[in-house]
Each structure stands twice: as C-alpha cells, then as structure tokens.
Amino acid sequence: MDEGSTIPDVAVTIDDAVVSLTSLGAPLVVYFYPKDDTAGCTTEAKDFSALADAFAASGVTVVGISKDTPASHAKFATKHGLSVRLGSDVDGVACEAFGVWVEKAMYGRKYMGIERATFLFGADETLAKAWRKVRVPGHAEAVLAAAKTL
C-alpha cells in the first residue's frame, strides 16, 4: 500500500460486530500485529492504549488488527487492561488488502504471518504515512507525533 492510497473497504470484527474500516472515520490509524498475548504485541497494544486519550484528543481513531478471534481479543484486552480497539481478521482479507500477510523466517523455517505494520490515514481517507517492519519501542509515540501533523 502506497502513500496516497485510500482506506481499503474491508471489514473486520470488533467487539462481535462486523465493521468496515471506512466506517470508522478518518483520521485513522490501523496497526497490524502478529498475535495476541505475545511479548511484542502486548507491549505495542499497551503503548497505543496508554496514548488513547491523546489520539482521541487529536480526533484520530486507532484500531489494532490480527487474525486472532474476537474471543481471543476480549481475553487479551481484559488481561492487560487495554483500551485500544482490536479487530479480528480471521479470514485474512484485511491483511491481504494492506499487504501485511507475508513470508517470514524464524530459525531457518519459512512460514506465512502478519508483518508488524502501521498505517496512518488523513481526514481525506488517504494514506499519509506507513510504517513497515515496525520495532515496538517508541512506535506508538512516533505514530501520535505524525498524526498530530495531519
């Protein structure tokens, strides 16, 4: 997905309701993460949750997406006190639309998985900035800083 692209018209499940990403409004931050309740993903979700009020004050909606089920998301959010909205993309349609379903390698073994990536869409629903192969420390703060410049 290139800068200037519009928000893909795909749906994810948020809190047991099927929601189109375009219906969430803009500006919009969509971040993809590999798996609920793993170290990096937990830290990332906690970081976005800690900045939820700042994003809201800037008029920016934030949603985190993985292929985990809504039940897994609910357990994850409760366990870690998360306030960020989590979307389930069990069938992988959103992952494909954003180009984050990629071949990965660990210990010499190749497999398909979600690339940690974040997309910031401006008020006009076009992609203002994309972060690929995200490193978690300081990332949520960098996204907030970019969102404030929209």
Disulfide bonds with the S-S distance in Angstrom:
none
